[in-house]
């Protein structure tokens, strides 16, 4: 999917993001203090952070690739896999879990045909979980993108997904 350009060694994504990302990086100070903002910008542009993009960032910031990879894999926000148009995030905090969040996750995995951390083949949905959304009174809670859905049950999954055609 990503191929290194022979003349520069920079990854090529159809040329779509690398000029803009390179310009953004050039405006930053080299080193680890700029890493998080650069990763945010790259993920904003591409939607995920494949290894070739991480190598490009490491080279431009004069950092070891392992350090970039370590940050990408440490923080939940960053992803190395393409995400769907809609991210479904199920709360697994104590209140949600006690009120049936595990069954909601099971219903979503069955309905979507993916496991937590995966994206549907049509790239319509990505399924994730989080420990707490701070909306315990609405438990179990599911967020689709920035929309909060409370008191979700397995029976409500099909109708919830239909809202995001």
DSSP file (Angstrom, degrees, kcal/mol; ACC not computed):
  #  RESIDUE AA STRUCTURE BP1 BP2  ACC     N-H-->O    O-->H-N    N-H-->O    O-->H-N    TCO  KAPPA ALPHA  PHI   PSI    X-CA   Y-CA   Z-CA
    1    1 A X              0   0    0      0, 0.0     2,-0.5     0, 0.0     0, 0.0   0.000 360.0 360.0 360.0 -47.5    0.0    0.0    0.0
    2    2 A X        -     0   0    0     11,-0.1     2,-0.4     9,-0.0    11,-0.2  -0.904 360.0-173.0-106.5 133.4    2.8    2.4    0.9
    3    3 A X  E     -A   12   0A   0      9,-1.2     9,-1.8    -2,-0.5     2,-0.2  -0.968  25.6-116.4-126.9 138.6    5.9    2.5   -1.2
    4    4 A X  E     -A   11   0A   0     -2,-0.4     2,-0.4     7,-0.2     7,-0.2  -0.548  29.5-121.2 -73.7 137.5    9.1    4.3   -0.7
    5    5 A X     >  -     0   0    0      5,-2.9     4,-2.7    -2,-0.2     3,-0.4  -0.660  17.5-139.6 -74.9 129.0    9.9    6.9   -3.3
    6    6 A X  T  4 S+     0   0    0     -2,-0.4    -1,-0.1     1,-0.2    -2,-0.0   0.834  96.9  51.5 -62.1 -32.2   13.3    5.9   -4.8
    7    7 A X  T  4 S+     0   0    0      1,-0.1    -1,-0.2     3,-0.1    -3,-0.0   0.824 127.9  15.0 -78.1 -29.9   14.5    9.5   -5.0
    8    8 A X  T  4 S-     0   0    0     -3,-0.4    -2,-0.2     2,-0.2    -1,-0.1   0.609  87.1-127.8-118.9 -17.3   13.8   10.6   -1.4
    9    9 A X     <  +     0   0    0     -4,-2.7     2,-0.2     1,-0.3    -3,-0.1   0.450  65.8 134.8  78.8  -1.6   13.2    7.5    0.6
   10   10 A X        -     0   0    0     -5,-0.2    -5,-2.9    -6,-0.1    -1,-0.3  -0.559  62.8-105.2 -80.7 145.4   10.0    9.1    1.8
   11   11 A X  E     -A    4   0A   0     41,-0.4     2,-0.5    -7,-0.2    -7,-0.2  -0.325  30.8-140.4 -67.5 152.9    6.8    6.9    1.8
   12   12 A X  E     +A    3   0A   0     -9,-1.8    -9,-1.2     2,-0.1     2,-0.1  -0.968  24.7 175.6-121.7 124.9    4.3    7.6   -0.9
   13   13 A X  S >  S-     0   0    0     -2,-0.5     3,-1.6   -11,-0.2     4,-0.2  -0.475  85.3 -64.5-117.4  55.9    0.6    7.5   -0.3
   14   14 A X  T 3  S-     0   0    0      1,-0.3    -2,-0.1     2,-0.1   -12,-0.0   0.711  86.2 -77.2  66.4  18.1   -0.4    8.6   -3.7
   15   15 A X  T 3> S+     0   0    0      1,-0.1     4,-0.5    -4,-0.0    -1,-0.3   0.520 104.7 126.8  72.5   4.1    1.4   11.9   -2.8
   16   16 A X  T <4 S+     0   0    0     -3,-1.6     4,-0.3     1,-0.2    -2,-0.1   0.918  77.8   9.1 -67.1 -48.6   -1.7   12.8   -0.8
   17   17 A X  T  > S+     0   0    0     -4,-0.2     4,-3.4     2,-0.1     5,-0.3   0.711 105.6  81.3-108.4 -21.3   -0.3   13.6    2.7
   18   18 A X  H  > S+     0   0    0      1,-0.2     4,-2.7     2,-0.2     5,-0.2   0.844  91.8  49.4 -67.0 -36.3    3.5   13.7    2.5
   19   19 A X  H  X S+     0   0    0     -4,-0.5     4,-2.2     2,-0.2    -1,-0.2   0.960 118.3  41.2 -62.1 -46.4    3.9   17.2    1.1
   20   20 A X  H  > S+     0   0    0     -4,-0.3     4,-2.2     2,-0.2    -2,-0.2   0.918 117.7  46.7 -67.1 -42.9    1.6   18.6    3.7
   21   21 A X  H  X S+     0   0    0     -4,-3.4     4,-2.8     2,-0.2     5,-0.2   0.925 111.9  51.4 -64.7 -43.5    3.0   16.5    6.5
   22   22 A X  H  X S+     0   0    0     -4,-2.7     4,-2.4    -5,-0.3    -2,-0.2   0.906 110.4  48.6 -59.8 -42.4    6.5   17.3    5.5
   23   23 A X  H  X S+     0   0    0     -4,-2.2     4,-1.0    -5,-0.2    -1,-0.2   0.902 111.3  50.5 -63.7 -41.1    5.8   21.0    5.6
   24   24 A X  H >< S+     0   0    0     -4,-2.2     3,-0.7     1,-0.2     4,-0.3   0.930 111.9  47.1 -61.6 -45.7    4.1   20.7    9.0
   25   25 A X  H >< S+     0   0    0     -4,-2.8     3,-1.8     1,-0.2    -2,-0.2   0.892 105.5  59.3 -64.4 -39.0    7.2   18.8   10.4
   26   26 A X  H 3< S+     0   0    0     -4,-2.4    -1,-0.2     1,-0.3    -2,-0.2   0.770 102.0  54.7 -61.8 -24.7    9.5   21.4    8.9
   27   27 A X  T << S+     0   0    0     -4,-1.0    -1,-0.3    -3,-0.7     2,-0.2   0.532  99.7  80.2 -84.6  -6.3    7.8   24.0   11.0
   28   28 A X  S <  S-     0   0    0     -3,-1.8     2,-0.2    -4,-0.3     6,-0.0  -0.600  90.5-102.4 -97.5 159.5    8.4   22.0   14.2
   29   29 A X        -     0   0    0     -2,-0.2     5,-0.2     1,-0.1     2,-0.1  -0.581  45.3-107.9 -72.9 142.4   11.5   21.8   16.3
   30   30 A X  S    S+     0   0    0     -2,-0.2     3,-0.2    -4,-0.1     2,-0.2  -0.434  78.5  48.2 -69.7 148.1   13.4   18.5   15.6
   31   31 A X  S >  S-     0   0    0     30,-1.0     3,-1.3     1,-0.1     4,-0.3  -0.531 103.6 -49.1 114.7-179.4   13.2   16.0   18.4
   32   32 A X  G >> S+     0   0    0      1,-0.3     3,-1.0     2,-0.2     4,-0.5   0.697 116.5  73.4 -69.6 -21.5   10.8   14.3   20.8
   33   33 A X  G 34 S+     0   0    0      1,-0.2     4,-0.3    -3,-0.2    -1,-0.3   0.776 103.3  43.0 -63.8 -23.3    9.0   17.5   21.9
   34   34 A X  G <> S+     0   0    0     -3,-1.3     4,-2.2    -5,-0.2    -1,-0.2   0.495  89.6  93.0 -96.4  -5.7    7.4   17.7   18.5
   35   35 A X  H <> S+     0   0    0     -3,-1.0     4,-2.7    -4,-0.3     5,-0.2   0.920  83.3  47.4 -60.3 -50.4    6.5   14.0   18.2
   36   36 A X  H  X S+     0   0    0     -4,-0.5     4,-2.5     1,-0.2    -1,-0.2   0.940 113.8  46.7 -61.7 -49.1    2.9   14.0   19.6
   37   37 A X  H  > S+     0   0    0     -4,-0.3     4,-2.3     1,-0.2    -1,-0.2   0.901 113.9  49.7 -59.6 -37.5    1.8   17.1   17.5
   38   38 A X  H  X S+     0   0    0     -4,-2.2     4,-2.6     2,-0.2    -2,-0.2   0.909 110.3  49.5 -67.5 -41.2    3.3   15.5   14.4
   39   39 A X  H  X S+     0   0    0     -4,-2.7     4,-2.5    -5,-0.2     5,-0.2   0.906 110.5  51.0 -63.4 -41.0    1.6   12.2   15.1
   40   40 A X  H  X S+     0   0    0     -4,-2.5     4,-2.4    -5,-0.2    -2,-0.2   0.930 111.6  47.5 -60.1 -45.1   -1.7   13.9   15.6
   41   41 A X  H  X S+     0   0    0     -4,-2.3     4,-2.2     2,-0.2    -2,-0.2   0.921 112.1  49.3 -63.6 -44.3   -1.3   15.8   12.3
   42   42 A X  H  X S+     0   0    0     -4,-2.6     4,-2.6     1,-0.2     5,-0.5   0.915 113.3  46.0 -62.6 -43.2   -0.3   12.6   10.4
   43   43 A X  H  X S+     0   0    0     -4,-2.5     4,-2.1     1,-0.2    -1,-0.2   0.867 110.5  54.2 -69.6 -34.3   -3.3   10.7   11.8
   44   44 A X  H  < S+     0   0    0     -4,-2.4    -1,-0.2    -5,-0.2    -2,-0.2   0.902 114.9  41.2 -61.7 -40.8   -5.6   13.7   11.0
   45   45 A X  H  < S+     0   0    0     -4,-2.2    -2,-0.2    -5,-0.2    -1,-0.2   0.888 132.2  20.4 -75.0 -40.9   -4.4   13.6    7.4
   46   46 A X  H  < S-     0   0    0     -4,-2.6    -3,-0.2    -5,-0.2    -2,-0.2   0.738  93.3-125.6-104.9 -28.4   -4.3    9.8    6.8
   47   47 A X  S  < S+     0   0    0     -4,-2.1    36,-0.3    -5,-0.5     2,-0.3   0.245  85.0  30.5  98.4 -13.4   -6.6    8.4    9.4
   48   48 A X  S    S-     0   0    0     -6,-0.3     2,-0.4    34,-0.1    32,-0.2  -0.953  77.8-115.0-163.4 174.3   -4.0    6.0   10.8
   49   49 A X        -     0   0    0     30,-3.0    -6,-0.1    -2,-0.3     5,-0.0  -0.706  31.1-173.0-125.9  79.7   -0.3    5.7   11.3
   50   50 A X    >>  -     0   0    0     -2,-0.4     4,-2.0     1,-0.1     3,-0.6  -0.215  41.8-100.2 -66.8 164.9    1.3    2.8    9.2
   51   51 A X  H 3> S+     0   0    0      1,-0.2     4,-2.6     2,-0.2     5,-0.2   0.864 121.1  57.2 -56.1 -41.5    4.9    1.9    9.7
   52   52 A X  H 3> S+     0   0    0      1,-0.2     4,-2.0     2,-0.2   -41,-0.4   0.874 107.5  48.3 -61.0 -36.5    6.1    3.8    6.6
   53   53 A X  H <> S+     0   0    0     -3,-0.6     4,-2.5     2,-0.2    -1,-0.2   0.901 110.5  51.4 -69.0 -40.4    4.5    7.0    8.0
   54   54 A X  H  X S+     0   0    0     -4,-2.0     4,-2.6     1,-0.2    -2,-0.2   0.892 109.4  50.5 -62.6 -39.3    6.2    6.4   11.3
   55   55 A X  H  X S+     0   0    0     -4,-2.6     4,-2.4     2,-0.2    -1,-0.2   0.902 109.7  50.6 -64.6 -41.2    9.6    5.9    9.6
   56   56 A X  H  X S+     0   0    0     -4,-2.0     4,-2.4     2,-0.2    -2,-0.2   0.926 112.4  46.6 -61.1 -46.3    9.1    9.2    7.6
   57   57 A X  H  X S+     0   0    0     -4,-2.5     4,-2.2     2,-0.2    -2,-0.2   0.916 111.3  51.6 -63.3 -44.4    8.3   11.0   10.9
   58   58 A X  H  X>S+     0   0    0     -4,-2.6     5,-2.6     1,-0.2     4,-0.7   0.927 111.7  46.9 -59.1 -46.0   11.3    9.5   12.7
   59   59 A X  H ><5S+     0   0    0     -4,-2.4     3,-0.8     1,-0.2    -1,-0.2   0.927 113.4  47.5 -62.8 -45.3   13.6   10.5    9.9
   60   60 A X  H 3<5S+     0   0    0     -4,-2.4    -1,-0.2     1,-0.2    -2,-0.2   0.816 118.0  41.3 -67.9 -30.8   12.2   14.1    9.7
   61   61 A X  H 3<5S-     0   0    0     -4,-2.2   -30,-1.0    -5,-0.2    -1,-0.2   0.403 109.4-119.9 -96.3   2.2   12.4   14.6   13.5
   62   62 A X  T <<5 +     0   0    0     -3,-0.8     2,-0.3    -4,-0.7    -3,-0.2   0.929  68.5 134.6  57.7  47.6   15.8   12.8   13.9
   63   63 A X      < -     0   0    0     -5,-2.6    -1,-0.2    -6,-0.2     2,-0.1  -0.888  63.8 -98.1-121.9 154.1   14.3   10.2   16.2
   64   64 A X    >>  -     0   0    0     -2,-0.3     4,-1.5     1,-0.1     3,-0.8  -0.486  29.8-127.6 -67.0 142.3   14.8    6.4   16.3
   65   65 A X  H 3> S+     0   0    0      1,-0.2     4,-2.9     2,-0.2     5,-0.2   0.870 109.0  61.3 -58.3 -36.8   11.9    4.6   14.6
   66   66 A X  H 3> S+     0   0    0      1,-0.2     4,-2.2     2,-0.2    -1,-0.2   0.831 101.2  52.2 -61.0 -33.0   11.4    2.5   17.8
   67   67 A X  H <> S+     0   0    0     -3,-0.8     4,-1.8     2,-0.2    -1,-0.2   0.913 111.1  46.2 -70.0 -42.2   10.7    5.7   19.8
   68   68 A X  H  X S+     0   0    0     -4,-1.5     4,-2.4     2,-0.2    -2,-0.2   0.945 114.1  48.5 -63.1 -48.1    8.0    6.8   17.3
   69   69 A X  H  X S+     0   0    0     -4,-2.9     4,-2.6     1,-0.2     5,-0.2   0.896 108.3  55.4 -58.6 -41.9    6.5    3.2   17.3
   70   70 A X  H  X S+     0   0    0     -4,-2.2     4,-1.4    -5,-0.2    -1,-0.2   0.891 109.7  45.3 -60.1 -41.1    6.6    3.1   21.1
   71   71 A X  H  X S+     0   0    0     -4,-1.8     4,-2.0     2,-0.2    -1,-0.2   0.918 112.5  51.3 -68.8 -43.4    4.5    6.3   21.3
   72   72 A X  H  < S+     0   0    0     -4,-2.4    -2,-0.2     1,-0.2     6,-0.2   0.903 115.5  41.3 -60.9 -42.0    2.1    5.2   18.7
   73   73 A X  H  < S+     0   0    0     -4,-2.6    -1,-0.2    -5,-0.2    -2,-0.2   0.712 112.4  55.8 -81.8 -19.2    1.5    1.8   20.4
   74   74 A X  H  < S+     0   0    0     -4,-1.4     2,-0.4    -5,-0.2    -2,-0.2   0.915  96.5  67.6 -77.8 -44.2    1.4    3.3   23.9
   75   75 A X  S >< S-     0   0    0     -4,-2.0     3,-0.8     1,-0.1    -1,-0.1  -0.658  71.0-146.9 -88.3 129.3   -1.4    5.9   23.4
   76   76 A X  T 3  S+     0   0    0     -2,-0.4    -1,-0.1     1,-0.2    -4,-0.0   0.788  93.8  65.8 -60.9 -31.5   -4.9    4.6   22.8
   77   77 A X  T 3  S+     0   0    0      2,-0.0    -1,-0.2    -3,-0.0     2,-0.2   0.861  90.0  75.0 -63.1 -36.3   -5.7    7.5   20.5
   78   78 A X    <   -     0   0    0     -3,-0.8     2,-0.4    -7,-0.2   -30,-0.1  -0.513  64.3-169.8 -82.3 145.9   -3.2    6.5   17.8
   79   79 A X        -     0   0    0     -2,-0.2   -30,-3.0     1,-0.1     4,-0.1  -0.992  26.7-162.6-136.7 144.2   -3.9    3.6   15.5
   80   80 A X  S    S+     0   0    0     -2,-0.4     2,-0.4   -32,-0.2   -29,-0.2   0.415  78.6  74.4 -98.5  -2.1   -1.8    1.7   13.0
   81   81 A X  S    S-     0   0    0    -34,-0.1   -32,-0.1   -31,-0.1     2,-0.0  -0.874  94.6-100.7-111.6 144.0   -4.9    0.2   11.3
   82   82 A X        -     0   0    0     -2,-0.4     2,-0.2   -34,-0.1   -34,-0.1  -0.376  41.3-140.2 -59.4 137.7   -7.2    2.1    9.0
   83   83 A X        -     0   0    0    -36,-0.3     4,-0.1     1,-0.1    36,-0.1  -0.643  14.1-110.3 -98.2 158.9  -10.4    3.2   10.9
   84   84 A X        -     0   0    0      2,-0.2    40,-0.3    -2,-0.2    41,-0.2  -0.224  34.8 -99.4 -77.2 173.0  -13.9    3.2    9.6
   85   85 A X  S    S+     0   0    0     38,-2.2     2,-0.4     1,-0.2    40,-0.2   0.825 114.9  39.6 -61.5 -30.4  -16.0    6.2    8.8
   86   86 A X  E    S-b  125   0B   0     38,-2.1    40,-2.1    37,-0.1     2,-0.6  -0.982  75.3-150.9-125.3 130.6  -17.6    5.7   12.2
   87   87 A X  E     -b  126   0B   0     -2,-0.4    58,-2.9    38,-0.2     2,-0.6  -0.892   8.0-158.0-101.7 122.1  -15.8    4.7   15.4
   88   88 A X  E     -bC 127 144B   0     38,-3.5    40,-3.2    -2,-0.6     2,-0.5  -0.889  11.7-173.9 -99.0 120.5  -18.0    2.7   17.9
   89   89 A X  E     -bC 128 143B   0     54,-3.4    54,-3.1    -2,-0.6     2,-0.5  -0.966   6.8-159.5-122.0 117.4  -16.5    3.0   21.4
   90   90 A X  E     -bC 129 142B   0     38,-2.4    40,-2.1    -2,-0.5     2,-0.3  -0.828  17.8-128.1-100.5 129.6  -18.1    0.9   24.2
   91   91 A X  E     -b  130   0B   0     50,-2.4    40,-0.2    -2,-0.5    50,-0.2  -0.598  23.9-179.9 -74.9 130.5  -17.6    1.9   27.8
   92   92 A X        +     0   0    0     38,-3.3    39,-0.2    -2,-0.3    40,-0.1   0.049  34.6 133.8-117.3  23.2  -16.3   -1.0   29.9
   93   93 A X  S  > S-     0   0    0     37,-0.2     4,-3.2     1,-0.1     5,-0.3  -0.146  75.2 -91.1 -63.5 170.4  -16.1    1.0   33.2
   94   94 A X  H  > S+     0   0    0      1,-0.2     4,-2.8     2,-0.2     5,-0.2   0.907 124.5  45.9 -55.0 -51.3  -17.6   -0.6   36.3
   95   95 A X  H  > S+     0   0    0      1,-0.2     4,-1.6     2,-0.2    -1,-0.2   0.926 117.6  43.8 -61.6 -45.1  -21.1    0.8   36.0
   96   96 A X  H  4>S+     0   0    0      2,-0.2     5,-2.3     1,-0.2    -1,-0.2   0.910 114.1  50.2 -66.2 -41.7  -21.4   -0.1   32.3
   97   97 A X  H ><5S+     0   0    0     -4,-3.2     3,-1.6     1,-0.2     5,-0.4   0.938 110.7  48.7 -62.4 -46.3  -19.9   -3.5   32.7
   98   98 A X  H 3<5S+     0   0    0     -4,-2.8    -1,-0.2     1,-0.3    -2,-0.2   0.829 110.5  53.0 -62.5 -32.0  -22.2   -4.4   35.6
   99   99 A X  T 3<5S-     0   0    0     -4,-1.6    -1,-0.3    -5,-0.2    -2,-0.2   0.237 133.5 -80.3 -93.5  14.3  -25.2   -3.2   33.5
  100  100 A X  T <>5S+     0   0    0     -3,-1.6     4,-1.6    -5,-0.1     3,-0.4   0.656  78.6 140.2 108.8  17.3  -24.4   -5.4   30.5
  101  101 A X  H  ><S+     0   0    0     -5,-2.3     4,-2.6     1,-0.2     5,-0.2   0.856  75.2  59.7 -60.9 -34.5  -21.6   -3.7   28.4
  102  102 A X  H  > S+     0   0    0     -5,-0.4     4,-2.3     1,-0.2    -1,-0.2   0.914 105.8  47.5 -60.8 -41.8  -20.0   -7.1   27.8
  103  103 A X  H  > S+     0   0    0     -3,-0.4     4,-2.3     2,-0.2    -1,-0.2   0.835 109.6  54.2 -67.8 -32.3  -23.2   -8.3   26.1
  104  104 A X  H  X S+     0   0    0     -4,-1.6     4,-2.4     2,-0.2    -2,-0.2   0.920 108.8  48.2 -65.9 -43.6  -23.3   -5.1   24.1
  105  105 A X  H  X S+     0   0    0     -4,-2.6     4,-2.8     2,-0.2     5,-0.2   0.924 111.3  50.6 -61.6 -44.2  -19.7   -5.7   22.9
  106  106 A X  H  X S+     0   0    0     -4,-2.3     4,-2.0     1,-0.2    -2,-0.2   0.904 110.8  48.8 -60.9 -41.6  -20.6   -9.3   22.0
  107  107 A X  H  X S+     0   0    0     -4,-2.3     4,-2.8     2,-0.2    -1,-0.2   0.900 112.2  48.8 -65.8 -40.2  -23.7   -8.2   20.0
  108  108 A X  H  X S+     0   0    0     -4,-2.4     4,-3.0     2,-0.2     5,-0.3   0.916 110.0  50.6 -65.6 -42.9  -21.6   -5.6   18.2
  109  109 A X  H  X>S+     0   0    0     -4,-2.8     4,-1.7     1,-0.2     5,-0.6   0.893 114.4  45.1 -63.3 -37.5  -18.9   -8.1   17.3
  110  110 A X  H  <5S+     0   0    0     -4,-2.0    -2,-0.2    -5,-0.2    -1,-0.2   0.937 116.2  44.8 -69.5 -46.5  -21.6  -10.5   16.0
  111  111 A X  H  <5S+     0   0    0     -4,-2.8    -2,-0.2     1,-0.2    -3,-0.2   0.890 123.0  35.8 -65.0 -40.9  -23.5   -7.8   14.0
  112  112 A X  H  <5S-     0   0    0     -4,-3.0    -1,-0.2     2,-0.2    -2,-0.2   0.716  98.8-131.3 -87.9 -22.6  -20.4   -6.2   12.5
  113  113 A X  T  <5S+     0   0    0     -4,-1.7     2,-0.3    -5,-0.3    -3,-0.2   0.771  71.6 102.1  75.3  25.7  -18.3   -9.3   12.0
  114  114 A X      < -     0   0    0     -5,-0.6    -1,-0.3    -6,-0.3    -2,-0.2  -0.932  65.3-126.0-135.4 160.3  -15.2   -7.8   13.7
  115  115 A X    >   -     0   0    0     -2,-0.3     3,-2.0     1,-0.1    12,-0.3  -0.540  51.2 -69.9 -95.7 169.1  -13.5   -8.0   17.0
  116  116 A X  T 3  S+     0   0    0      1,-0.3    12,-0.2    -2,-0.2    -1,-0.1  -0.379 124.9  28.8 -58.3 133.5  -12.6   -5.1   19.3
  117  117 A X  T 3  S+     0   0    0     10,-3.9    -1,-0.3     1,-0.4     2,-0.2   0.372 103.6 104.8  93.7  -2.6   -9.8   -3.1   17.6
  118  118 A X    <   -     0   0    0     -3,-2.0     9,-2.3     9,-0.3     2,-0.4  -0.637  60.1-136.6-110.1 167.8  -10.8   -4.1   14.1
  119  119 A X  B     -D  126   0B   0      7,-0.2     7,-0.2    -2,-0.2    -4,-0.1  -0.946  29.3-105.4-122.3 142.1  -12.6   -2.3   11.2
  120  120 A X    >   -     0   0    0      5,-2.8     3,-2.3    -2,-0.4    -7,-0.1  -0.274  34.2-111.2 -63.6 153.8  -15.3   -3.7    9.0
  121  121 A X  T 3  S+     0   0    0      1,-0.3    -1,-0.1     2,-0.1    -8,-0.0   0.831 120.4  52.5 -56.9 -34.8  -14.3   -4.7    5.5
  122  122 A X  T 3  S-     0   0    0      1,-0.0    -1,-0.3     3,-0.0    -2,-0.1   0.435 110.3-125.5 -81.8   2.8  -16.3   -1.9    4.0
  123  123 A X  S <  S+     0   0    0     -3,-2.3   -38,-2.2     2,-0.2    -2,-0.1   0.770  75.8 123.9  57.2  30.1  -14.5    0.6    6.4
  124  124 A X  S    S+     0   0    0    -40,-0.3   -38,-2.1     1,-0.2     2,-0.4   0.884  71.5  22.6 -81.8 -41.8  -17.9    1.7    7.7
  125  125 A X  E     -b   86   0B   0    -40,-0.2    -5,-2.8   -41,-0.2     2,-0.4  -0.961  54.1-165.1-132.1 144.7  -17.2    1.0   11.4
  126  126 A X  E     -bD  87 119B   0    -40,-2.1   -38,-3.5    -2,-0.4     2,-0.5  -0.975  20.6-144.1-118.3 141.6  -14.3    0.5   13.8
  127  127 A X  E     +b   88   0B   0     -9,-2.3   -10,-3.9    -2,-0.4    -9,-0.3  -0.926  29.0 156.9-112.4 123.9  -15.0   -1.1   17.1
  128  128 A X  E     -b   89   0B   0    -40,-3.2   -38,-2.4    -2,-0.5     2,-0.3  -0.871  24.6-145.6-134.9 168.5  -13.1    0.0   20.2
  129  129 A X  E     -b   90   0B   0     -2,-0.3     2,-0.3   -40,-0.3   -38,-0.2  -0.921   9.4-168.9-132.0 161.8  -13.6   -0.1   24.0
  130  130 A X  E     -b   91   0B   0    -40,-2.1   -38,-3.3    -2,-0.3   -37,-0.2  -0.972  29.0-121.2-146.9 156.9  -12.6    2.3   26.8
  131  131 A X  S    S-     0   0    0     -2,-0.3     2,-0.3     1,-0.2    -1,-0.1   0.869  87.5  -5.4 -74.1 -37.7  -12.6    2.0   30.6
  132  132 A X        -     0   0    0    -40,-0.1    -1,-0.2   -39,-0.1   -42,-0.0  -0.936  39.2-172.7-161.2 135.5  -14.9    4.9   31.5
  133  133 A X        -     0   0    0     -2,-0.3    -1,-0.1    -3,-0.1    -2,-0.0   0.526  51.3-117.0-100.3 -10.5  -16.7    7.8   29.7
  134  134 A X  S    S+     0   0    0      1,-0.1     3,-0.1     2,-0.0    -2,-0.0   0.764  88.7 108.0  78.1  25.0  -17.9    9.5   32.9
  135  135 A X    >   +     0   0    0      1,-0.1     3,-2.2     2,-0.0     4,-0.1  -0.306  30.4 147.9-125.0  46.8  -21.5    8.9   32.0
  136  136 A X  G >   +     0   0    0      1,-0.3     3,-1.6     2,-0.2    -1,-0.1   0.771  64.1  65.1 -59.3 -30.8  -22.2    6.2   34.5
  137  137 A X  G 3  S+     0   0    0      1,-0.3    -1,-0.3    -3,-0.1    -2,-0.0   0.672 103.7  48.6 -66.5 -15.9  -25.9    7.2   35.0
  138  138 A X  G <  S-     0   0    0     -3,-2.2    13,-3.8    12,-0.0    14,-0.3   0.274  97.7-170.4-103.3   9.3  -26.5    6.2   31.4
  139  139 A X    <   +     0   0    0     -3,-1.6   -43,-0.1    11,-0.2     2,-0.1  -0.104  61.6  43.0 -57.3 144.4  -24.8    2.8   31.6
  140  140 A X  S    S-     0   0    0    -49,-0.1    12,-2.3    11,-0.1     2,-0.4   0.582  85.5-172.9 -76.8 143.8  -24.2    0.9   29.5
  141  141 A X        -     0   0    0      9,-0.2   -50,-2.4    10,-0.2     2,-0.4  -0.845  14.2-174.1-111.6 138.5  -22.9    3.7   27.2
  142  142 A X  E     -CE  90 149B   0      7,-2.5     7,-2.8    -2,-0.4     2,-0.5  -0.998   9.4-157.0-127.0 131.9  -21.8    3.5   23.6
  143  143 A X  E     -CE  89 148B   0    -54,-3.1   -54,-3.4    -2,-0.4     2,-0.6  -0.933   3.5-166.7-106.9 132.4  -20.3    6.4   21.7
  144  144 A X  E >  S-CE  88 147B   0      3,-2.4     3,-2.5    -2,-0.5     2,-0.4  -0.970  73.5 -45.6-116.0 113.4  -20.4    6.5   17.9
  145  145 A X  T 3  S-     0   0    0    -58,-2.9   -56,-0.1    -2,-0.6   -59,-0.1  -0.534 125.4 -27.4  57.7-117.0  -18.0    9.1   16.8
  146  146 A X  T 3  S+     0   0    0     -2,-0.4     2,-0.5    -3,-0.1    -1,-0.3   0.361 114.3 109.0-104.8   3.8  -18.9   11.9   19.3
  147  147 A X  E <   -E  144   0B   0     -3,-2.5    -3,-2.4     2,-0.0     2,-0.5  -0.703  59.6-146.5 -86.5 126.7  -22.6   10.8   19.8
  148  148 A X  E     -E  143   0B   0     -2,-0.5     2,-0.5    -5,-0.2    -5,-0.2  -0.811  12.6-170.1 -96.1 128.1  -23.3    9.4   23.2
  149  149 A X  E     -E  142   0B   0     -7,-2.8    -7,-2.5    -2,-0.5     3,-0.3  -0.977  10.8-160.7-119.3 119.7  -25.9    6.6   23.4
  150  150 A X        +     0   0    0     -2,-0.5   -11,-0.2    -9,-0.2    -9,-0.2  -0.616  62.8  19.4-103.2 160.9  -27.1    5.5   26.8
  151  151 A X  S    S+     0   0    0    -13,-3.8     2,-0.3    -2,-0.2    -1,-0.2   0.873  79.6 178.9  52.6  44.3  -28.8    2.5   28.2
  152  152 A X        -     0   0    0    -12,-2.3     2,-0.3    -3,-0.3    -1,-0.2  -0.552   7.2-174.8 -78.3 137.6  -27.8    0.5   25.2
  153  153 A X    >   -     0   0    0     -2,-0.3     3,-1.5   -49,-0.1     4,-0.5  -0.863  41.3-104.7-124.6 162.8  -28.8   -3.2   25.1
  154  154 A X  G >  S+     0   0    0     -2,-0.3     3,-1.1     1,-0.3     4,-0.4   0.842 120.7  59.5 -55.3 -33.2  -28.0   -5.9   22.5
  155  155 A X  G 3  S+     0   0    0      1,-0.2     4,-0.3     2,-0.1    -1,-0.3   0.743 102.6  53.0 -68.0 -22.3  -31.5   -5.6   21.1
  156  156 A X  G <> S+     0   0    0     -3,-1.5     4,-2.3     1,-0.2    -1,-0.2   0.498  83.7  91.4 -89.8  -4.8  -30.9   -1.9   20.3
  157  157 A X  H <> S+     0   0    0     -3,-1.1     4,-2.7    -4,-0.5     5,-0.2   0.916  83.2  49.9 -62.0 -47.8  -27.7   -2.5   18.3
  158  158 A X  H  > S+     0   0    0     -4,-0.4     4,-1.9     1,-0.2    -1,-0.2   0.914 114.0  45.4 -59.9 -43.7  -29.2   -2.9   14.8
  159  159 A X  H  > S+     0   0    0     -4,-0.3     4,-0.8     2,-0.2    -1,-0.2   0.881 112.4  52.0 -67.0 -38.6  -31.2    0.3   15.2
  160  160 A X  H >< S+     0   0    0     -4,-2.3     3,-0.9     1,-0.2     4,-0.2   0.938 111.3  46.1 -63.2 -46.7  -28.2    2.2   16.6
  161  161 A X  H >< S+     0   0    0     -4,-2.7     3,-1.9     1,-0.2    -1,-0.2   0.846 103.5  63.8 -65.4 -34.2  -26.0    1.1   13.6
  162  162 A X  H >< S+     0   0    0     -4,-1.9     3,-0.9     1,-0.3    -1,-0.2   0.756  90.5  67.4 -63.0 -23.8  -28.7    2.0   11.1
  163  163 A X  T << S+     0   0    0     -3,-0.9    -1,-0.3    -4,-0.8    -2,-0.2   0.668  98.5  54.3 -67.7 -15.7  -28.4    5.6   12.2
  164  164 A X  T <         0   0    0     -3,-1.9    -1,-0.3    -4,-0.2    -2,-0.1  -0.210 360.0 360.0-117.1  41.2  -25.0    5.7   10.7
  165  165 A X    <         0   0    0     -3,-0.9    -1,-0.2     0, 0.0    -2,-0.1   0.477 360.0 360.0 -65.4 360.0  -25.6    4.5    7.1
